[in-house]
Amino acid sequence: MCVSFCEAGQVGGHAAPLSDRESSADAEIEEAEGSIRPHEHVARVQVAVKDAAQQCGPQHTADSERQQACAIESIAQRRRRAVVGDALDRLHHEHALQATAPELWRYGQHLAGEVTAELEAVAHAIAPGPRILLVETPTSENEGRTGFPQIVRAETYVINHHLGAVISQSFSATEQTFATPARLLSLRGAYLDANRKGVTVLAASGDSGAADVRYNGVTYYLRPVTSWPDSDPLVTGVGATHLHLNALGTPVSPATAWNDTTSVPTNEYLFNGSTGPDPLASGGGRSVIFSRPWYQNSVAGVVRGRRGVPDIAMSGACNGAVDMYQSFPGQAVGWYPTCGTSESTPEFAGIVALADQVAHRRLGLINPYLYLMSAYHARGLADVTSGGNTVEFRQGRGNTLHKVRGFRARRGYDLVTGVGTVRGPAFVRELACLAVHPVRKLRPAQIRACLG
């Protein structure tokens, strides 16, 4: 089953919890657990499809539970393109975000566009047959100060009620925008709960390259920063690549790290005719909150003593975007290009849902297996060795041009695309084979058998 959050994420597949899984949290994280008080109630849960009155019948529109059931049935059984309508449009107007902020998902003018991308990317592009539950919260997430408590309550509800096994989140806040590190750590209850109960949690690494926005949501930090929750060691951070394909979808050259900062057509489309540059690239870097988790010891030369993000990457370039069908008030009905880590994260959620299905169980925290696969040069991983997330932009007095120097893609792990991207069929088979075993108990012969 897939669940999508707005301030939102996705969740997929049912199976027994991994009672014997070793916690991947380091001592710092374990100490933080005692200060977190999980919440019991979800703020709002809604599931919507295009024109619910037509798809589910007018008799359902006044009954939220029947409408949710009808919507889930429509997505799962009819495999229709899932889009949202009046409810999310109303949510957008009630909790509007600043239109000048640079996050890619804001260019669609509606939170509805973000959710449409989440649902279509998972349900129709990668894993066509999951059940999808869309979970919304009523308060927008504003760079670490508001919204996250409601998100934690919603995710805790989903986890505790066994509503799915893969959570995909396409929102984040720059770590430095939280009032204090303790404030951020106090919001980790859902991820600690997910880790105990074998639920995989994914999060987008951001669309501003090595930079990211300040608390005002408009201006950027002038030094490399990272965002949360993708920096959380209990979360899989997902970056973005640029695929180079011909008209038939056949690769003509290896994938590169996504960076459209200086792409004039992309800037003109996203920023009302501006030719740029604007920071449009795969987010990544070293956390200032979390120390290096044990599963990144093999890449200590890159992450040093800190948690490094992302962990993996999927297609997300705007110069080569995916088309999403959108039909909600405020814009013309039709196909719209969608890009960024809000594209790549639900794509990877679909991949993990397929691996859950092959393994016949929840896989839980998959990060240790990703780094194990990279160390063994698994065929399911495609290394990304070109590109980077250095970005440029103008801001401040005189519209000064600034450059935030980021990181380069390289052989093995890097702070732009993680361990690389996937070769889907092989990756699903290999991950499913490895993740049914506690990673620290895997013997070399077992690893080779899974990757052979």
N, C-alpha and C positions, 0 to 999 in steps of 0.2 A: 504494500500500500504506500502511496505517496502523499505527503502532507506539505502544503505550501503556506508560508507565513507572509503577511503583508503588514507592515514591517515584517517580512514573511520568509518562510522556508518550506522545503519539501520533505516528505518522509515515506519510505517504502518497505514492504515485505513483512511477513509474520514468521516467527520462529522462536525456539526456546532461548532464554537468556544464557549468556556464557558464564555459568557459575564458577568455572575454574579459571577465568581470564585474569591474568595479573594486571594490576593497575599500572598504567604507564605514567602516572603523575610522579614528578620528582618530589623531594621532601618539602620544598617550598609550597607546592600546590597542596600536598596532603595537609600541611599545617593550616592552610587557608580554609579547608573544608569545614572546620568546626565553627567558623564565624558566619556561615551561610545558612539562612533559614529558608528552606524551600516554601513556596506559596502553594495554596491548595486550589485556588479557583482561577479559571481562565476568564480573561476579560471579555472576549467575544470570539465565537467560532462561526464562520459563515462559509458556505460553499456556493459558488455561483457559476452558471454557464450563460452563454449568449442568450439574452431575452428569456429569462426563466419562465415568464408567463406563457411563452410559446412552446418552449422545450418540455416543460413539466406540466403545463396546463394551468389555467387561472385558479383552479381549486387549491393549488399548493401555495400560492404566493402569500397567503396570510398565515401559513403554518410553517415556521422556520425549520422545525425538525423534518417535516415531510419534504420541504423544499431541498434541504441538504441531502436527504436520502435520494431524492429524484436526481439531483445534480451529480452525485457520485455515480449513480447507476448510468446516467447518460455518458459520463466520461469513460467509465470502465468498460461498458458493454458496447456502446455505439462508437467509441473511439472518435468522438467528434472533436473538432478544434475547440478547446476551452477558452472562452473569453469572458470577461466580467462586464457587468452592466451598471444599472443605476446605483446599486449599493456602494460600489467602489468609487463611482464618480462623486457620490455624495461625501464619501470619506475624504476624497481629495479636497473638496471645497471646504470641508470643516477643518482639515488639518493640512492646509496647503503649505508646501515647502517653497523656499525662495527660488524663483525661476532663474536667478543668476548663478546659482551654485552649479559646479561643473560635473557632478555625478552623471554618468551616461544615462541612467534610467530616468532622470528628470526631463530629458529632452522630449519625451512623449507627452508632457504636460499633465499626465494623470498617473497616479499609482496603479490605475487599472492596466496601463501599458506594461508596467513591471510584472504584474501578476500574470498577464497574458503570456509574456515571454517565458516565465517560470513554468507554467502549465504546459504550453505547447512544446517547449524544448524537451521536457522529460517525457510527457505522455505520448508525443507523436513523432519526435525526431529520433529518440534513442530507445525508449522502452514503451512500445505502443500500447501495452495492455495493463498498466497498473491501476489500482484504485487510487484516486487523488482526493485528499482532504485539504481544502484551502482554509487556513486559520488566519484571521485578521486581529489586530489589536487597534484600539481606538485612538491612540496617541502616537504621533509621528516621532521617530527617533531623530533627535537633533544633537548630533555630535557629542554623545556621552552624557548629556545632562537630563534629557527626558526620553520617555519611551521604553527604555530597556527594562524597567521593572515589570511593565505589562508584558513585554516579550518573554521574560523569564517565567512569569506565571503561565502564559499560554503554552510554552514549550514543556514546562513541568507537567501540565495537565495532559498534554499529548503523550508524554513518556509514561506517566503513571497509569494512564488508561489504555496503554498498549495499542495506540492508534497507528503505529507504523514503526519502521526500523531505519529509515534514512531521513535526516532533516537537512534540507538545503536552505541556506540563508544568503540573500543577496543584499544585505545591508551591513554597514560597519561604521565605526567611529574611530577617528584618529586617537591613539592611546593617550596623547598629551591633552586631549580635550576633556578627559575625566577630571573631576575636581582633585582627586587624590588616587594613588594606586589602590588604596584600601577600598575606595568606592567601586573601582572596576572589579576587584576581587570579590566583593560582596554580591556581584551579579552572576557569579559562575555556577550557581546552584543547579541549573538545568543541565549543564555539561557534566558536572560531577555525577548527577543522577543518570544521565545517558550512559556514561562510562560504566557505571555499576550494572546497568540493565541491558548492555549490549546494543545500544542504539548508535548508529553512525551519524556524526554531525559534521556538515560541510559549511564553509563560509567563503564568500568571495573575498579575494585579496585586495580589491579596490581598483579603480580605473584611472588613478592619477599618477601612476608610475611610482618613483621614489618619493614624490611629494604627496601631500594630502591636505585637506582643508582644515582650517582653524575652527574654533567653536562658532564663529559667526557664520560658517557655512559658505563664505564667499571668497575669502583670501586664503592663500596657501602658505604653509610653512616653507621657509627658504633653506631647509636642510632635510636630509632623508629622514622619514618617519614611517611608521607602520600603523596598522589599524587592528582593532579588536571587533569581533571575536575570532577572526582568522588567525590571530597570533596566539590564541589559546592552545596550549599543548594537547588538550582533549578534543580539539577541532581540527579537521583537515582543511587547510587553506588552499584555495583553488585560484591559480593565475590564468593568464590567457595567452594563446598563441595566434599566429597568423599562418593559415594554411595556404599553400600555393598550388592551386588545382587548375586543370583545364575545364572546358565546358562540360565534359563528361564526368567530372568529379575525380579524375585521375591525378595524383600528385605529379607535378613537373619539377619540383625541387623540395628539399626538406623544409619542414615547418620552422618558422622563426618566432622569436618573442614578439608579442604584439606591442607596437608603438606607432600610433597615428598622430603623434604630437604635431608633426609638420606636414601632414597630409591636407592639402588645400581643399579637395572635395569633401573630406570628412568634416573639417572645421566649418566649411560653408553650410553644410547640411545641419550640423548640430547646434551651431551658434549664430543662426540668423544672418548668414552671409559673411561672417568673419573669416578671414583667411588664416587666422592663427598667428603664432603657435599657441596651442592650448594643451595642457597636460592630459594626454589620452594614451595610457599605456598600462601594462600589467603591473599591479601593485606588488611590492615585495621589499623585504629588508630585515633588520634585526630588531626584535622587541626590546623595549626599555622596561617592560614589566616582568616578563618571564625569562628565567634562565634556561639554558639549553636542556631540553628533555633528553632522557637516556637514549631514545631511539635516534637522535641526531648526533650521537657520539661519533658515528662513522664519517660525518661531514663537519667535524669540529673546525677544520681548517677554513671553512667558509663561514659558518655561523658564529665561530669563536665561542664565547661563553653564554650566548643568548639564544633564545628561540628564534629560528629563522623561518621566514615565510616567503613564498607559498610552499606547499608540499608537492603539488602537481599542477598541471595546466591543461586546458582544453581550448578549442577554437573560440576566439572572442574578438577578432579584429573587426573594426568598422569598415575598413577597405577589404570587403569580402564578408559582409554581414549576412546573417540569416534573415529570411523574410517571415514575419509574424502577421497573422490575420487579426485585425483589431476592429471591434465594433462596439463602441461605447460613446455616450454623449460627449460632445466637446471637440470632436474631430470627425473627418469623413471616414466612412467605413471602407476598409481596404487593407492592402498589404503594406507593411512598414518594415524597414530594415532595423534590426536589433543587434547590439554588439556589447562588448565589454565583459567583465567578469560576472555580470548578471545573466549573461548567456552561457559562459563556460561552466558556472557552478551547477545549474540544473542539468546541463549535459552530463556532468560527471555523476550527479545524483542518479540519473538513469542508468549509467554504467554500473554503479554500486548496487542498484536494485536488481540488475541482471545477475550480478555475482551472488547476491543473497539467494536468488532463485536457484542458481546452479548448486550452491552449497547446501540448500534446504535448511538454512538457519540464518539468524542475524549475525552479521560480521563484527559489529561493534566498532571500536577504534581501529582504523585500518592503517594509521600512520606507520607503526613499526614494520608492517609488511611492505609498504611502499619503499622504505629505505633498504630493507632486505632484498627486495626485487632489484633495486638499482645496483646494490653491491654485487649481485650475481649476474648482472647484465641480462635481465629477463627479456625474452622476446616481446612480451606484452608492453614494454616501455619503449618509447621512441625518444632518444635524447635530443634536446634542443640546444644547439651550440652557437646560434647566431642571433644577434639583436641585443637589446637592452632596455632599461626603463628610466634612462635619463630623460628629463622633460624640461621644456621651456614655456614661459608664459609672461604676460605683462600684468603688472599691478603696481599700486602705490602712486605717489606723486610723479607726474610726468609720464605715467604709463610705462614705467621702467621695465626693460626686458630682463628677466631672471632665468637662471638655469640651475636646476637641482640635479647634481650628478648622482646617478644611481649605480646600477650594477649591470654587468654583462652576462649574457648566457654563455655557458662554458660546458666542457665535457663533464658529465656527472651532475651532481647537484649544484644549483645556482639560485640566487635570490631574485630571480625573474620568473622562471618557469618550474622551479622545484626540481624533481627528479625527471622532468620531461612531460611528454604527453603519452597517450595510449594507442596501442594497436588493439582495437576493441575485442575481437574474438579471443585472441591469445591472453590479453590482460584479464578478462572476465574469468577464463578457465584457471589461470595461474593464481589470481587472488582468491578465488573460491577454494582452491586446493590448499593453499597455505593457511588461510585464516581460520580453518576449522581446528587448528592446533595452537596452543599458547606459543607465541613466537620464541620465547626463550627456551622452550623445550624441543624446538625443531632441530633435528640432526641434519648434517650436510647431505646424507643420502636421501632424506625426505625432501629437502629443498630441491635437490637436483631432479628428483622424480616429478615434483610439481612443475618445475620449469623446463623439463626435458621435451 
